[in-house]
């Protein structure tokens, strides 16, 4: 469960990939603020976080917190924003509730952001490890 969910203004869902990620950001009302592919690039991830921070408190949620998802998690934690993860089984069940059969990075990122916004009980928090602190 994510602490301080009620204080979050922007929910960023990131479908992580080996070479690229896809991010969708929604405000508290569900308005899409961002929908774009992102490279595995720390500076570009920081720029996205900085641009979204003008909308308020951020929560970044990934579908894979380790290995290929480690960079977005580390960048977000370094920026001091809340970070969570949507477990695979929850992701699949939630995806079944959304129209469309095609599995795309953009659709998955939207589903992650929407789950973060409307179903906080499905999320797991990711704490900063001692090595990162």
RADASUL-V926772 format. One record per pair of residues at least 12 apart in sequence whose C-alpha atoms are under 6 Angstrom apart, sorted by sequence separation. I is the first residue (numbers start at 0). J is the second residue. D is the distance in whole Angstrom. If there is no record, write none. Layout:
I|J|D + I|J|D
This chain:
11|23|6 + 22|34|6 + 11|24|4 + 22|35|6 + 10|24|5 + 21|35|6 + 10|25|5 + 21|36|4 + 9|25|6 + 20|36|6 + 21|37|6 + 9|26|5 + 20|37|5 + 8|26|6 + 19|37|6 + 8|27|5 + 19|38|4 + 19|39|6 + 18|39|6 + 60|82|6 + 62|84|6 + 57|80|6 + 58|81|5 + 59|82|5 + 60|83|5 + 61|84|5 + 62|85|5 + 58|82|6 + 60|84|5 + 85|122|5 + 84|122|6 + 84|123|5 + 83|123|5 + 83|124|4 + 83|125|5 + 82|125|6 + 8|55|5 + 8|56|5 + 9|57|5 + 10|58|5 + 11|59|5 + 12|60|5 + 13|61|5 + 14|62|6 + 7|56|5 + 7|57|6 + 17|67|6 + 15|68|6 + 21|104|6 + 21|105|6 + 23|108|5 + 22|108|6 + 23|109|5 + 14|104|6 + 14|108|5 + 13|108|5 + 12|108|5 + 12|111|5 + 12|112|4 + 11|112|5 + 10|112|5 + 10|116|6 + 0|120|6 + 0|122|5 + 0|123|5 + 1|124|5 + 0|124|6
